Amino acid sequence: MVKDKKVVFDEERCKGCKLCVGVCPVNIIEMAEDRINSHGFHPAEVKDENQDDCISCKQCYQMCPDVCITLYK
């Protein structure tokens, strides 16, 4: 895990439902287009250059049905 990130996704647990994408008020979450997890889904991600834009509102964390998001302040 990279300690300078505010939002970390457990990509193996992510099923690509995009619920986190829709609730992010600063629109920094997107689906990874360049890789898939072992279940065949494109996982959600926040690109490194967007990590500082996160306001730690916890909306993505609360919306995730698979509990694959960890937030750091």
HTML snippet that shows the backbone in 3Dmol.js (N, CA, C, O; Angstrom):
<script src="https://3Dmol.org/build/3Dmol-min.js"></script>
<div id="view" style="width:600px;height:400px;position:relative"></div>
<script>
const pdb = `
ATOM      1  N   MET A   1       0.834  -1.186   0.000  1.00  0.00           N
ATOM      2  CA  MET A   1       0.000   0.000   0.000  1.00  0.00           C
ATOM      3  C   MET A   1       0.874   1.244   0.000  1.00  0.00           C
ATOM      4  O   MET A   1       1.920   1.279   0.648  1.00  0.00           O
ATOM      5  N   VAL A   2       0.450   2.241  -0.714  1.00  0.00           N
ATOM      6  CA  VAL A   2       1.174   3.496  -0.776  1.00  0.00           C
ATOM      7  C   VAL A   2       0.582   4.445   0.249  1.00  0.00           C
ATOM      8  O   VAL A   2      -0.612   4.740   0.205  1.00  0.00           O
ATOM      9  N   LYS A   3       1.400   4.923   1.168  1.00  0.00           N
ATOM     10  CA  LYS A   3       0.890   5.721   2.280  1.00  0.00           C
ATOM     11  C   LYS A   3       0.449   7.127   1.899  1.00  0.00           C
ATOM     12  O   LYS A   3      -0.277   7.765   2.661  1.00  0.00           O
ATOM     13  N   ASP A   4       0.867   7.626   0.743  1.00  0.00           N
ATOM     14  CA  ASP A   4       0.486   8.985   0.377  1.00  0.00           C
ATOM     15  C   ASP A   4      -0.863   9.042  -0.329  1.00  0.00           C
ATOM     16  O   ASP A   4      -1.298  10.120  -0.734  1.00  0.00           O
ATOM     17  N   LYS A   5      -1.529   7.908  -0.485  1.00  0.00           N
ATOM     18  CA  LYS A   5      -2.837   7.885  -1.137  1.00  0.00           C
ATOM     19  C   LYS A   5      -3.938   8.065  -0.100  1.00  0.00           C
ATOM     20  O   LYS A   5      -3.826   7.595   1.032  1.00  0.00           O
ATOM     21  N   LYS A   6      -4.995   8.749  -0.502  1.00  0.00           N
ATOM     22  CA  LYS A   6      -6.153   8.916   0.367  1.00  0.00           C
ATOM     23  C   LYS A   6      -7.195   7.841   0.133  1.00  0.00           C
ATOM     24  O   LYS A   6      -7.888   7.429   1.064  1.00  0.00           O
ATOM     25  N   VAL A   7      -7.309   7.387  -1.099  1.00  0.00           N
ATOM     26  CA  VAL A   7      -8.294   6.373  -1.461  1.00  0.00           C
ATOM     27  C   VAL A   7      -7.564   5.168  -2.033  1.00  0.00           C
ATOM     28  O   VAL A   7      -6.802   5.291  -2.992  1.00  0.00           O
ATOM     29  N   VAL A   8      -7.799   4.008  -1.444  1.00  0.00           N
ATOM     30  CA  VAL A   8      -7.158   2.783  -1.908  1.00  0.00           C
ATOM     31  C   VAL A   8      -8.254   1.755  -2.174  1.00  0.00           C
ATOM     32  O   VAL A   8      -9.103   1.506  -1.318  1.00  0.00           O
ATOM     33  N   PHE A   9      -8.229   1.162  -3.361  1.00  0.00           N
ATOM     34  CA  PHE A   9      -9.193   0.149  -3.748  1.00  0.00           C
ATOM     35  C   PHE A   9      -8.557  -1.226  -3.673  1.00  0.00           C
ATOM     36  O   PHE A   9      -7.432  -1.419  -4.133  1.00  0.00           O
ATOM     37  N   ASP A  10      -9.271  -2.185  -3.094  1.00  0.00           N
ATOM     38  CA  ASP A  10      -8.858  -3.580  -3.155  1.00  0.00           C
ATOM     39  C   ASP A  10      -9.366  -4.083  -4.499  1.00  0.00           C
ATOM     40  O   ASP A  10     -10.519  -4.499  -4.618  1.00  0.00           O
ATOM     41  N   GLU A  11      -8.516  -4.045  -5.493  1.00  0.00           N
ATOM     42  CA  GLU A  11      -8.931  -4.315  -6.863  1.00  0.00           C
ATOM     43  C   GLU A  11      -9.465  -5.727  -7.061  1.00  0.00           C
ATOM     44  O   GLU A  11     -10.294  -5.946  -7.945  1.00  0.00           O
ATOM     45  N   GLU A  12      -9.019  -6.675  -6.274  1.00  0.00           N
ATOM     46  CA  GLU A  12      -9.508  -8.047  -6.412  1.00  0.00           C
ATOM     47  C   GLU A  12     -10.943  -8.194  -5.919  1.00  0.00           C
ATOM     48  O   GLU A  12     -11.664  -9.078  -6.383  1.00  0.00           O
ATOM     49  N   ARG A  13     -11.363  -7.355  -5.001  1.00  0.00           N
ATOM     50  CA  ARG A  13     -12.737  -7.420  -4.485  1.00  0.00           C
ATOM     51  C   ARG A  13     -13.712  -6.605  -5.320  1.00  0.00           C
ATOM     52  O   ARG A  13     -14.920  -6.835  -5.260  1.00  0.00           O
ATOM     53  N   CYS A  14     -13.206  -5.659  -6.094  1.00  0.00           N
ATOM     54  CA  CYS A  14     -14.065  -4.758  -6.875  1.00  0.00           C
ATOM     55  C   CYS A  14     -14.737  -5.514  -8.018  1.00  0.00           C
ATOM     56  O   CYS A  14     -14.081  -6.227  -8.777  1.00  0.00           O
ATOM     57  N   LYS A  15     -16.057  -5.346  -8.130  1.00  0.00           N
ATOM     58  CA  LYS A  15     -16.786  -5.999  -9.215  1.00  0.00           C
ATOM     59  C   LYS A  15     -17.165  -5.023 -10.330  1.00  0.00           C
ATOM     60  O   LYS A  15     -17.927  -5.369 -11.233  1.00  0.00           O
ATOM     61  N   GLY A  16     -16.634  -3.814 -10.262  1.00  0.00           N
ATOM     62  CA  GLY A  16     -16.845  -2.854 -11.336  1.00  0.00           C
ATOM     63  C   GLY A  16     -18.255  -2.309 -11.440  1.00  0.00           C
ATOM     64  O   GLY A  16     -18.714  -2.011 -12.542  1.00  0.00           O
ATOM     65  N   CYS A  17     -18.952  -2.172 -10.328  1.00  0.00           N
ATOM     66  CA  CYS A  17     -20.349  -1.730 -10.360  1.00  0.00           C
ATOM     67  C   CYS A  17     -20.501  -0.229 -10.639  1.00  0.00           C
ATOM     68  O   CYS A  17     -21.582   0.222 -11.016  1.00  0.00           O
ATOM     69  N   LYS A  18     -19.437   0.535 -10.456  1.00  0.00           N
ATOM     70  CA  LYS A  18     -19.392   1.973 -10.713  1.00  0.00           C
ATOM     71  C   LYS A  18     -20.233   2.815  -9.759  1.00  0.00           C
ATOM     72  O   LYS A  18     -20.454   3.996 -10.024  1.00  0.00           O
ATOM     73  N   LEU A  19     -20.702   2.242  -8.666  1.00  0.00           N
ATOM     74  CA  LEU A  19     -21.474   3.031  -7.708  1.00  0.00           C
ATOM     75  C   LEU A  19     -20.622   4.130  -7.080  1.00  0.00           C
ATOM     76  O   LEU A  19     -21.114   5.228  -6.819  1.00  0.00           O
ATOM     77  N   CYS A  20     -19.363   3.840  -6.843  1.00  0.00           N
ATOM     78  CA  CYS A  20     -18.465   4.837  -6.257  1.00  0.00           C
ATOM     79  C   CYS A  20     -18.210   5.994  -7.219  1.00  0.00           C
ATOM     80  O   CYS A  20     -18.055   7.140  -6.798  1.00  0.00           O
ATOM     81  N   VAL A  21     -18.170   5.686  -8.499  1.00  0.00           N
ATOM     82  CA  VAL A  21     -17.943   6.716  -9.524  1.00  0.00           C
ATOM     83  C   VAL A  21     -19.071   7.742  -9.482  1.00  0.00           C
ATOM     84  O   VAL A  21     -18.827   8.946  -9.558  1.00  0.00           O
ATOM     85  N   GLY A  22     -20.302   7.262  -9.360  1.00  0.00           N
ATOM     86  CA  GLY A  22     -21.467   8.138  -9.390  1.00  0.00           C
ATOM     87  C   GLY A  22     -21.642   9.017  -8.168  1.00  0.00           C
ATOM     88  O   GLY A  22     -22.252  10.082  -8.263  1.00  0.00           O
ATOM     89  N   VAL A  23     -21.120   8.598  -7.019  1.00  0.00           N
ATOM     90  CA  VAL A  23     -21.330   9.390  -5.802  1.00  0.00           C
ATOM     91  C   VAL A  23     -20.174  10.324  -5.472  1.00  0.00           C
ATOM     92  O   VAL A  23     -20.305  11.159  -4.577  1.00  0.00           O
ATOM     93  N   CYS A  24     -19.067  10.210  -6.155  1.00  0.00           N
ATOM     94  CA  CYS A  24     -17.905  11.059  -5.853  1.00  0.00           C
ATOM     95  C   CYS A  24     -18.198  12.506  -6.221  1.00  0.00           C
ATOM     96  O   CYS A  24     -18.405  12.809  -7.396  1.00  0.00           O
ATOM     97  N   PRO A  25     -18.220  13.414  -5.233  1.00  0.00           N
ATOM     98  CA  PRO A  25     -18.559  14.807  -5.520  1.00  0.00           C
ATOM     99  C   PRO A  25     -17.476  15.564  -6.289  1.00  0.00           C
ATOM    100  O   PRO A  25     -17.755  16.611  -6.873  1.00  0.00           O
ATOM    101  N   VAL A  26     -16.252  15.051  -6.297  1.00  0.00           N
ATOM    102  CA  VAL A  26     -15.176  15.732  -7.020  1.00  0.00           C
ATOM    103  C   VAL A  26     -14.771  14.972  -8.287  1.00  0.00           C
ATOM    104  O   VAL A  26     -13.810  15.344  -8.961  1.00  0.00           O
ATOM    105  N   ASN A  27     -15.504  13.919  -8.599  1.00  0.00           N
ATOM    106  CA  ASN A  27     -15.331  13.157  -9.851  1.00  0.00           C
ATOM    107  C   ASN A  27     -13.898  12.703 -10.125  1.00  0.00           C
ATOM    108  O   ASN A  27     -13.365  12.924 -11.212  1.00  0.00           O
ATOM    109  N   ILE A  28     -13.283  12.067  -9.130  1.00  0.00           N
ATOM    110  CA  ILE A  28     -11.913  11.593  -9.324  1.00  0.00           C
ATOM    111  C   ILE A  28     -11.824  10.077  -9.477  1.00  0.00           C
ATOM    112  O   ILE A  28     -10.749   9.551  -9.766  1.00  0.00           O
ATOM    113  N   ILE A  29     -12.937   9.369  -9.287  1.00  0.00           N
ATOM    114  CA  ILE A  29     -12.925   7.913  -9.389  1.00  0.00           C
ATOM    115  C   ILE A  29     -13.332   7.515 -10.802  1.00  0.00           C
ATOM    116  O   ILE A  29     -14.283   8.051 -11.370  1.00  0.00           O
ATOM    117  N   GLU A  30     -12.594   6.571 -11.346  1.00  0.00           N
ATOM    118  CA  GLU A  30     -12.898   6.065 -12.693  1.00  0.00           C
ATOM    119  C   GLU A  30     -12.595   4.578 -12.729  1.00  0.00           C
ATOM    120  O   GLU A  30     -11.976   4.035 -11.814  1.00  0.00           O
ATOM    121  N   MET A  31     -13.029   3.940 -13.777  1.00  0.00           N
ATOM    122  CA  MET A  31     -12.769   2.521 -13.940  1.00  0.00           C
ATOM    123  C   MET A  31     -11.448   2.342 -14.702  1.00  0.00           C
ATOM    124  O   MET A  31     -11.188   3.028 -15.691  1.00  0.00           O
ATOM    125  N   ALA A  32     -10.640   1.424 -14.227  1.00  0.00           N
ATOM    126  CA  ALA A  32      -9.360   1.141 -14.890  1.00  0.00           C
ATOM    127  C   ALA A  32      -9.638   0.506 -16.248  1.00  0.00           C
ATOM    128  O   ALA A  32     -10.291  -0.534 -16.329  1.00  0.00           O
ATOM    129  N   GLU A  33      -9.155   1.117 -17.285  1.00  0.00           N
ATOM    130  CA  GLU A  33      -9.366   0.582 -18.623  1.00  0.00           C
ATOM    131  C   GLU A  33      -8.224  -0.319 -19.073  1.00  0.00           C
ATOM    132  O   GLU A  33      -8.378  -1.099 -20.013  1.00  0.00           O
ATOM    133  N   ASP A  34      -7.085  -0.215 -18.406  1.00  0.00           N
ATOM    134  CA  ASP A  34      -5.895  -0.932 -18.844  1.00  0.00           C
ATOM    135  C   ASP A  34      -5.666  -2.272 -18.149  1.00  0.00           C
ATOM    136  O   ASP A  34      -4.686  -2.957 -18.439  1.00  0.00           O
ATOM    137  N   ARG A  35      -6.564  -2.655 -17.229  1.00  0.00           N
ATOM    138  CA  ARG A  35      -6.379  -3.927 -16.546  1.00  0.00           C
ATOM    139  C   ARG A  35      -7.717  -4.457 -16.016  1.00  0.00           C
ATOM    140  O   ARG A  35      -8.686  -3.715 -15.856  1.00  0.00           O
ATOM    141  N   ILE A  36      -7.733  -5.756 -15.754  1.00  0.00           N
ATOM    142  CA  ILE A  36      -8.889  -6.397 -15.148  1.00  0.00           C
ATOM    143  C   ILE A  36      -8.409  -7.242 -13.976  1.00  0.00           C
ATOM    144  O   ILE A  36      -7.251  -7.657 -13.928  1.00  0.00           O
ATOM    145  N   ASN A  37      -9.315  -7.492 -13.030  1.00  0.00           N
ATOM    146  CA  ASN A  37      -8.931  -8.331 -11.898  1.00  0.00           C
ATOM    147  C   ASN A  37      -9.155  -9.805 -12.246  1.00  0.00           C
ATOM    148  O   ASN A  37      -9.552 -10.125 -13.366  1.00  0.00           O
ATOM    149  N   SER A  38      -8.906 -10.686 -11.302  1.00  0.00           N
ATOM    150  CA  SER A  38      -8.992 -12.120 -11.582  1.00  0.00           C
ATOM    151  C   SER A  38     -10.424 -12.593 -11.821  1.00  0.00           C
ATOM    152  O   SER A  38     -10.634 -13.715 -12.281  1.00  0.00           O
ATOM    153  N   HIS A  39     -11.409 -11.753 -11.515  1.00  0.00           N
ATOM    154  CA  HIS A  39     -12.813 -12.085 -11.745  1.00  0.00           C
ATOM    155  C   HIS A  39     -13.313 -11.542 -13.081  1.00  0.00           C
ATOM    156  O   HIS A  39     -14.466 -11.760 -13.452  1.00  0.00           O
ATOM    157  N   GLY A  40     -12.447 -10.839 -13.798  1.00  0.00           N
ATOM    158  CA  GLY A  40     -12.797 -10.332 -15.119  1.00  0.00           C
ATOM    159  C   GLY A  40     -13.415  -8.945 -15.140  1.00  0.00           C
ATOM    160  O   GLY A  40     -14.006  -8.547 -16.144  1.00  0.00           O
ATOM    161  N   PHE A  41     -13.288  -8.201 -14.044  1.00  0.00           N
ATOM    162  CA  PHE A  41     -13.862  -6.858 -13.962  1.00  0.00           C
ATOM    163  C   PHE A  41     -12.785  -5.788 -14.047  1.00  0.00           C
ATOM    164  O   PHE A  41     -11.656  -5.992 -13.600  1.00  0.00           O
ATOM    165  N   HIS A  42     -13.138  -4.657 -14.618  1.00  0.00           N
ATOM    166  CA  HIS A  42     -12.275  -3.484 -14.566  1.00  0.00           C
ATOM    167  C   HIS A  42     -12.504  -2.833 -13.204  1.00  0.00           C
ATOM    168  O   HIS A  42     -13.616  -2.383 -12.928  1.00  0.00           O
ATOM    169  N   PRO A  43     -11.491  -2.769 -12.350  1.00  0.00           N
ATOM    170  CA  PRO A  43     -11.686  -2.198 -11.017  1.00  0.00           C
ATOM    171  C   PRO A  43     -11.704  -0.669 -11.037  1.00  0.00           C
ATOM    172  O   PRO A  43     -11.201  -0.031 -11.962  1.00  0.00           O
ATOM    173  N   ALA A  44     -12.292  -0.113 -10.000  1.00  0.00           N
ATOM    174  CA  ALA A  44     -12.292   1.337  -9.832  1.00  0.00           C
ATOM    175  C   ALA A  44     -10.906   1.784  -9.387  1.00  0.00           C
ATOM    176  O   ALA A  44     -10.151   1.013  -8.794  1.00  0.00           O
ATOM    177  N   GLU A  45     -10.585   3.028  -9.680  1.00  0.00           N
ATOM    178  CA  GLU A  45      -9.294   3.574  -9.282  1.00  0.00           C
ATOM    179  C   GLU A  45      -9.359   5.091  -9.206  1.00  0.00           C
ATOM    180  O   GLU A  45     -10.251   5.726  -9.769  1.00  0.00           O
ATOM    181  N   VAL A  46      -8.399   5.648  -8.502  1.00  0.00           N
ATOM    182  CA  VAL A  46      -8.143   7.080  -8.517  1.00  0.00           C
ATOM    183  C   VAL A  46      -6.714   7.221  -9.002  1.00  0.00           C
ATOM    184  O   VAL A  46      -5.791   6.696  -8.380  1.00  0.00           O
ATOM    185  N   LYS A  47      -6.528   7.909 -10.082  1.00  0.00           N
ATOM    186  CA  LYS A  47      -5.177   8.095 -10.608  1.00  0.00           C
ATOM    187  C   LYS A  47      -4.347   8.909  -9.611  1.00  0.00           C
ATOM    188  O   LYS A  47      -4.876   9.769  -8.907  1.00  0.00           O
ATOM    189  N   ASP A  48      -3.053   8.628  -9.560  1.00  0.00           N
ATOM    190  CA  ASP A  48      -2.174   9.274  -8.584  1.00  0.00           C
ATOM    191  C   ASP A  48      -2.249  10.795  -8.626  1.00  0.00           C
ATOM    192  O   ASP A  48      -2.194  11.448  -7.584  1.00  0.00           O
ATOM    193  N   GLU A  49      -2.372  11.360  -9.816  1.00  0.00           N
ATOM    194  CA  GLU A  49      -2.398  12.820  -9.906  1.00  0.00           C
ATOM    195  C   GLU A  49      -3.689  13.421  -9.351  1.00  0.00           C
ATOM    196  O   GLU A  49      -3.757  14.630  -9.130  1.00  0.00           O
ATOM    197  N   ASN A  50      -4.713  12.596  -9.122  1.00  0.00           N
ATOM    198  CA  ASN A  50      -5.983  13.081  -8.587  1.00  0.00           C
ATOM    199  C   ASN A  50      -6.131  12.832  -7.099  1.00  0.00           C
ATOM    200  O   ASN A  50      -7.118  13.270  -6.507  1.00  0.00           O
ATOM    201  N   GLN A  51      -5.190  12.145  -6.474  1.00  0.00           N
ATOM    202  CA  GLN A  51      -5.307  11.811  -5.057  1.00  0.00           C
ATOM    203  C   GLN A  51      -5.456  13.054  -4.174  1.00  0.00           C
ATOM    204  O   GLN A  51      -6.203  13.028  -3.196  1.00  0.00           O
ATOM    205  N   ASP A  52      -4.765  14.120  -4.503  1.00  0.00           N
ATOM    206  CA  ASP A  52      -4.841  15.332  -3.684  1.00  0.00           C
ATOM    207  C   ASP A  52      -6.191  16.029  -3.792  1.00  0.00           C
ATOM    208  O   ASP A  52      -6.529  16.856  -2.945  1.00  0.00           O
ATOM    209  N   ASP A  53      -6.963  15.707  -4.820  1.00  0.00           N
ATOM    210  CA  ASP A  53      -8.282  16.314  -4.995  1.00  0.00           C
ATOM    211  C   ASP A  53      -9.341  15.666  -4.108  1.00  0.00           C
ATOM    212  O   ASP A  53     -10.431  16.215  -3.950  1.00  0.00           O
ATOM    213  N   CYS A  54      -9.040  14.518  -3.532  1.00  0.00           N
ATOM    214  CA  CYS A  54      -9.990  13.821  -2.664  1.00  0.00           C
ATOM    215  C   CYS A  54     -10.258  14.659  -1.418  1.00  0.00           C
ATOM    216  O   CYS A  54      -9.332  15.174  -0.792  1.00  0.00           O
ATOM    217  N   ILE A  55     -11.533  14.787  -1.067  1.00  0.00           N
ATOM    218  CA  ILE A  55     -11.913  15.574   0.118  1.00  0.00           C
ATOM    219  C   ILE A  55     -12.270  14.672   1.303  1.00  0.00           C
ATOM    220  O   ILE A  55     -12.762  15.158   2.322  1.00  0.00           O
ATOM    221  N   SER A  56     -12.032  13.385   1.182  1.00  0.00           N
ATOM    222  CA  SER A  56     -12.284  12.398   2.237  1.00  0.00           C
ATOM    223  C   SER A  56     -13.709  12.467   2.768  1.00  0.00           C
ATOM    224  O   SER A  56     -13.933  12.440   3.978  1.00  0.00           O
ATOM    225  N   CYS A  57     -14.659  12.555   1.861  1.00  0.00           N
ATOM    226  CA  CYS A  57     -16.068  12.673   2.256  1.00  0.00           C
ATOM    227  C   CYS A  57     -16.694  11.334   2.635  1.00  0.00           C
ATOM    228  O   CYS A  57     -17.760  11.312   3.250  1.00  0.00           O
ATOM    229  N   LYS A  58     -16.066  10.233   2.288  1.00  0.00           N
ATOM    230  CA  LYS A  58     -16.487   8.871   2.599  1.00  0.00           C
ATOM    231  C   LYS A  58     -17.712   8.394   1.820  1.00  0.00           C
ATOM    232  O   LYS A  58     -18.247   7.328   2.124  1.00  0.00           O
ATOM    233  N   GLN A  59     -18.159   9.141   0.843  1.00  0.00           N
ATOM    234  CA  GLN A  59     -19.330   8.706   0.088  1.00  0.00           C
ATOM    235  C   GLN A  59     -19.051   7.443  -0.721  1.00  0.00           C
ATOM    236  O   GLN A  59     -19.903   6.558  -0.795  1.00  0.00           O
ATOM    237  N   CYS A  60     -17.881   7.349  -1.322  1.00  0.00           N
ATOM    238  CA  CYS A  60     -17.533   6.142  -2.086  1.00  0.00           C
ATOM    239  C   CYS A  60     -17.449   4.938  -1.152  1.00  0.00           C
ATOM    240  O   CYS A  60     -17.927   3.852  -1.481  1.00  0.00           O
ATOM    241  N   TYR A  61     -16.848   5.137  -0.004  1.00  0.00           N
ATOM    242  CA  TYR A  61     -16.705   4.070   0.996  1.00  0.00           C
ATOM    243  C   TYR A  61     -18.071   3.553   1.439  1.00  0.00           C
ATOM    244  O   TYR A  61     -18.285   2.343   1.528  1.00  0.00           O
ATOM    245  N   GLN A  62     -18.985   4.463   1.712  1.00  0.00           N
ATOM    246  CA  GLN A  62     -20.317   4.082   2.174  1.00  0.00           C
ATOM    247  C   GLN A  62     -21.143   3.427   1.075  1.00  0.00           C
ATOM    248  O   GLN A  62     -21.996   2.590   1.373  1.00  0.00           O
ATOM    249  N   MET A  63     -20.919   3.778  -0.166  1.00  0.00           N
ATOM    250  CA  MET A  63     -21.701   3.245  -1.273  1.00  0.00           C
ATOM    251  C   MET A  63     -21.224   1.861  -1.723  1.00  0.00           C
ATOM    252  O   MET A  63     -22.016   1.098  -2.276  1.00  0.00           O
ATOM    253  N   CYS A  64     -19.983   1.526  -1.506  1.00  0.00           N
ATOM    254  CA  CYS A  64     -19.406   0.286  -2.027  1.00  0.00           C
ATOM    255  C   CYS A  64     -20.034  -0.952  -1.386  1.00  0.00           C
ATOM    256  O   CYS A  64     -19.887  -1.171  -0.184  1.00  0.00           O
ATOM    257  N   PRO A  65     -20.736  -1.766  -2.191  1.00  0.00           N
ATOM    258  CA  PRO A  65     -21.363  -2.966  -1.629  1.00  0.00           C
ATOM    259  C   PRO A  65     -20.367  -4.086  -1.326  1.00  0.00           C
ATOM    260  O   PRO A  65     -20.697  -5.031  -0.610  1.00  0.00           O
ATOM    261  N   ASP A  66     -19.171  -3.986  -1.858  1.00  0.00           N
ATOM    262  CA  ASP A  66     -18.170  -5.032  -1.674  1.00  0.00           C
ATOM    263  C   ASP A  66     -17.094  -4.663  -0.659  1.00  0.00           C
ATOM    264  O   ASP A  66     -16.159  -5.433  -0.443  1.00  0.00           O
ATOM    265  N   VAL A  67     -17.214  -3.508  -0.044  1.00  0.00           N
ATOM    266  CA  VAL A  67     -16.293  -3.026   0.988  1.00  0.00           C
ATOM    267  C   VAL A  67     -14.841  -3.157   0.517  1.00  0.00           C
ATOM    268  O   VAL A  67     -13.996  -3.735   1.200  1.00  0.00           O
ATOM    269  N   CYS A  68     -14.584  -2.605  -0.661  1.00  0.00           N
ATOM    270  CA  CYS A  68     -13.230  -2.716  -1.201  1.00  0.00           C
ATOM    271  C   CYS A  68     -12.504  -1.373  -1.210  1.00  0.00           C
ATOM    272  O   CYS A  68     -11.462  -1.239  -1.852  1.00  0.00           O
ATOM    273  N   ILE A  69     -13.047  -0.373  -0.500  1.00  0.00           N
ATOM    274  CA  ILE A  69     -12.438   0.947  -0.485  1.00  0.00           C
ATOM    275  C   ILE A  69     -11.944   1.255   0.926  1.00  0.00           C
ATOM    276  O   ILE A  69     -12.663   1.057   1.905  1.00  0.00           O
ATOM    277  N   THR A  70     -10.714   1.739   1.013  1.00  0.00           N
ATOM    278  CA  THR A  70     -10.142   2.199   2.267  1.00  0.00           C
ATOM    279  C   THR A  70      -9.796   3.674   2.088  1.00  0.00           C
ATOM    280  O   THR A  70      -9.196   4.065   1.086  1.00  0.00           O
ATOM    281  N   LEU A  71     -10.181   4.488   3.072  1.00  0.00           N
ATOM    282  CA  LEU A  71      -9.909   5.923   3.017  1.00  0.00           C
ATOM    283  C   LEU A  71      -8.914   6.313   4.098  1.00  0.00           C
ATOM    284  O   LEU A  71      -8.942   5.787   5.211  1.00  0.00           O
ATOM    285  N   TYR A  72      -8.040   7.237   3.753  1.00  0.00           N
ATOM    286  CA  TYR A  72      -7.075   7.797   4.696  1.00  0.00           C
ATOM    287  C   TYR A  72      -7.200   9.304   4.633  1.00  0.00           C
ATOM    288  O   TYR A  72      -7.390   9.869   3.556  1.00  0.00           O
ATOM    289  N   LYS A  73      -7.097   9.949   5.758  1.00  0.00           N
ATOM    290  CA  LYS A  73      -7.176  11.426   5.778  1.00  0.00           C
ATOM    291  C   LYS A  73      -5.787  12.009   5.774  1.00  0.00           C
ATOM    292  O   LYS A  73      -5.629  13.229   5.788  1.00  0.00           O
TER     293      LYS A  73
END
`;
const viewer = $3Dmol.createViewer("view");
viewer.addModel(pdb, "pdb");
viewer.setStyle({}, {cartoon: {color: "spectrum"}});
viewer.zoomTo();
viewer.render();
</script>
